[in-house]
Amino acid sequence: MDCPYNLANNRQVRMLADLKQRNTVLLDSAKENLKRMAFFGLTEFQRKTQYLFEKTFNMNFISPFTQYNSTRASSVDIDEQTQNRIEALNFLDMELYDYAKDLFLQRYQYMRQKEHQEARRKRQEQRKILKAKQAHNKEQNDINPYRQLNNKGLERKGGWEIQLVLCMILAFKKERKRFVY
């Protein structure tokens, strides 16, 4: 009697109630609660589960999840009649699983699209910065045509400047030979 989950409590109401309606209410409530969860994963999608967790909570695991495609339960052979009985007894769980799988894959797809859009936005921003730098460099070159900047913004010596420096070095070496120390 002290147990709030005692099935003897309100037994008559449960026995007379429309169970299909009760099942629908339970299933809808479970679906709504699942939808409101910030994160949930599915065992059969370990890598996708890890990806969603990392993106949802902005955290990274040290190593990737390992996907196991078989369990000890999967190696047990059961006859078709038993399998049908299990499915009949757990029809709400099976319907909830189908809903959860669909919701999980939608969330995964959404997160991937969001990641691709963010990467695209960053690339576009980098291109804008590069174009602005190139326009600035062109403007500087128009003002002073002898000053050229490379893509890192560093001054680059033109060909005539290098030749002038080489001539000066050669002249200095010839002059040094004239003097005896």
Backbone torsions as a table, in degrees:
resi	resn	phi	psi	omega
1	MET	NA	-34.2	-178.1
2	ASP	-74.4	-16.5	-178.7
3	CYS	-79.3	121.5	-179.5
4	PRO	-68.2	-13.9	-178.9
5	TYR	-100.0	12.0	-179.2
6	ASN	-63.6	120.7	-177.6
7	LEU	-69.2	-11.1	176.9
8	ALA	-74.3	-24.2	178.4
9	ASN	-67.3	132.0	178.6
10	ASN	52.9	35.1	-176.8
11	ARG	-63.6	-40.1	-177.9
12	GLN	-63.1	-41.5	-179.9
13	VAL	-63.9	-44.8	179.8
14	ARG	-63.6	-36.6	-178.7
15	MET	-70.8	-31.3	-177.7
16	LEU	-93.9	-11.4	-177.0
17	ALA	-74.5	156.1	175.4
18	ASP	-76.4	106.5	-174.5
19	LEU	-67.4	-30.0	178.5
20	LYS	-63.0	-40.7	178.2
21	GLN	-65.7	-41.8	178.4
22	ARG	-62.5	-42.5	178.6
23	ASN	-61.6	-41.0	179.5
24	THR	-63.8	-43.2	179.0
25	VAL	-63.2	-44.3	179.2
26	LEU	-62.8	-46.6	-178.6
27	LEU	-64.3	-44.9	179.0
28	ASP	-62.7	-39.6	178.2
29	SER	-64.7	-42.9	178.9
30	ALA	-63.7	-41.0	178.8
31	LYS	-64.0	-44.0	-179.2
32	GLU	-63.7	-41.7	178.1
33	ASN	-64.0	-40.2	178.5
34	LEU	-64.1	-42.2	-179.5
35	LYS	-62.8	-35.6	-178.3
36	ARG	-77.8	-13.0	179.2
37	MET	-68.5	136.3	178.8
38	ALA	-64.3	-33.7	-177.3
39	PHE	-151.9	143.2	164.7
40	PHE	-153.1	155.3	-179.1
41	GLY	-127.6	168.1	177.5
42	LEU	-122.9	133.1	-176.6
43	THR	-58.0	-35.8	-177.0
44	GLU	-74.7	-8.6	178.2
45	PHE	-125.1	64.8	-174.9
46	GLN	-61.8	-47.3	-177.9
47	ARG	-65.2	-42.3	178.5
48	LYS	-67.5	-36.3	176.8
49	THR	-62.0	-45.5	178.7
50	GLN	-61.6	-45.5	-179.6
51	TYR	-58.0	-48.9	-179.6
52	LEU	-62.8	-40.7	178.9
53	PHE	-61.8	-48.1	-178.5
54	GLU	-61.6	-41.9	-179.3
55	LYS	-73.8	-37.6	-178.3
56	THR	-66.4	-43.1	-174.6
57	PHE	-105.6	6.3	178.5
58	ASN	52.6	48.3	179.1
59	MET	-133.4	155.6	177.7
60	ASN	-126.6	136.4	175.1
61	PHE	-79.0	153.7	179.9
62	ILE	-67.3	-41.0	-179.2
63	SER	-132.4	156.3	-178.9
64	PRO	-71.2	151.1	176.3
65	PHE	-64.5	151.5	177.1
66	THR	-100.4	130.7	-179.6
67	GLN	-92.1	117.1	174.0
68	TYR	-105.6	124.8	-176.1
69	ASN	-98.1	2.8	177.5
70	SER	-141.9	152.8	177.5
71	THR	-130.6	174.0	177.3
72	ARG	-64.8	-34.2	-179.3
73	ALA	-66.4	-31.2	-178.6
74	SER	-71.5	-16.4	179.9
75	SER	-88.4	-4.9	179.7
76	VAL	-84.4	128.8	177.9
77	ASP	-91.3	127.9	175.2
78	ILE	-127.3	149.7	-178.0
79	ASP	-75.9	163.4	-174.8
80	GLU	-62.6	-38.1	-179.8
81	GLN	-62.5	-43.4	179.0
82	THR	-66.0	-41.9	179.1
83	GLN	-62.4	-42.1	177.7
84	ASN	-63.7	-37.9	179.3
85	ARG	-66.2	-42.7	178.8
86	ILE	-62.3	-43.9	179.7
87	GLU	-64.4	-38.8	179.4
88	ALA	-65.6	-40.2	-179.9
89	LEU	-71.7	-25.0	-175.7
90	ASN	-115.9	29.6	-175.7
91	PHE	-61.2	-33.1	178.5
92	LEU	-68.4	-42.8	177.9
93	ASP	-63.1	-38.3	179.8
94	MET	-66.6	-39.5	177.9
95	GLU	-67.9	-39.6	177.2
96	LEU	-63.9	-39.9	178.5
97	TYR	-62.6	-43.3	178.2
98	ASP	-59.8	-42.2	177.7
99	TYR	-64.0	-45.4	-178.9
100	ALA	-62.4	-41.7	179.9
101	LYS	-63.2	-44.1	178.8
102	ASP	-63.8	-45.6	179.0
103	LEU	-63.3	-42.1	179.2
104	PHE	-60.6	-47.2	-179.4
105	LEU	-67.3	-33.5	174.9
106	GLN	-64.4	-44.4	179.4
107	ARG	-64.1	-40.9	178.8
108	TYR	-62.2	-47.4	-179.8
109	GLN	-61.6	-42.9	179.5
110	TYR	-60.8	-45.4	-178.4
111	MET	-65.0	-39.4	177.7
112	ARG	-64.5	-44.4	178.7
113	GLN	-62.7	-41.3	178.9
114	LYS	-62.3	-41.3	178.8
115	GLU	-64.6	-43.4	178.8
116	HIS	-64.7	-39.9	178.3
117	GLN	-64.9	-40.4	178.4
118	GLU	-64.4	-43.5	178.3
119	ALA	-63.1	-40.8	178.7
120	ARG	-63.9	-43.2	179.0
121	ARG	-61.6	-40.2	178.6
122	LYS	-65.5	-42.0	178.3
123	ARG	-62.4	-42.4	178.9
124	GLN	-63.3	-40.4	178.6
125	GLU	-64.9	-40.5	177.8
126	GLN	-64.2	-39.4	177.5
127	ARG	-63.9	-39.8	178.3
128	LYS	-62.1	-43.4	179.5
129	ILE	-63.3	-43.9	179.5
130	LEU	-62.5	-44.0	179.0
131	LYS	-62.9	-39.3	179.2
132	ALA	-64.3	-41.9	177.7
133	LYS	-63.2	-43.6	-180.0
134	GLN	-64.0	-40.1	178.1
135	ALA	-64.7	-40.3	178.4
136	HIS	-64.2	-44.6	179.2
137	ASN	-62.6	-41.3	179.0
138	LYS	-63.3	-41.4	178.2
139	GLU	-62.0	-42.3	178.4
140	GLN	-65.2	-40.6	179.5
141	ASN	-67.0	-33.9	177.1
142	ASP	-66.4	-34.4	178.3
143	ILE	-73.2	-47.1	-179.2
144	ASN	-127.9	94.2	-174.7
145	PRO	-67.3	-15.5	-179.0
146	TYR	-86.0	-13.6	179.8
147	ARG	-99.1	116.3	179.1
148	GLN	-117.0	140.8	178.4
149	LEU	-114.2	140.7	175.1
150	ASN	-85.0	-175.3	-174.7
151	ASN	-68.3	-11.4	177.2
152	LYS	-96.4	-0.2	177.9
153	GLY	85.4	12.0	-179.7
154	LEU	-94.1	145.8	-179.4
155	GLU	-71.8	137.7	-179.3
156	ARG	-118.1	134.3	179.9
157	LYS	-75.2	136.1	177.3
158	GLY	-76.7	169.2	-177.9
159	GLY	-61.6	-41.2	-178.5
160	TRP	-67.1	-30.6	179.0
161	GLU	-69.4	-39.7	179.9
162	ILE	-65.8	-42.5	178.8
163	GLN	-62.0	-40.0	179.4
164	LEU	-62.5	-43.9	179.2
165	VAL	-63.5	-42.8	179.4
166	LEU	-63.0	-41.1	177.7
167	CYS	-61.9	-40.5	-179.9
168	MET	-64.6	-40.5	179.5
169	ILE	-64.5	-45.6	179.6
170	LEU	-62.2	-42.2	179.1
171	ALA	-63.4	-39.8	-179.9
172	PHE	-64.5	-42.0	179.6
173	LYS	-63.4	-40.4	178.9
174	LYS	-64.9	-40.6	-179.8
175	GLU	-65.5	-37.8	-178.9
176	ARG	-64.4	-33.1	-179.0
177	LYS	-68.6	-26.2	-179.6
178	ARG	-69.3	-34.3	-176.5
179	PHE	-86.8	136.2	176.4
180	VAL	-104.8	133.0	-178.0
181	TYR	-93.3	NA	NA
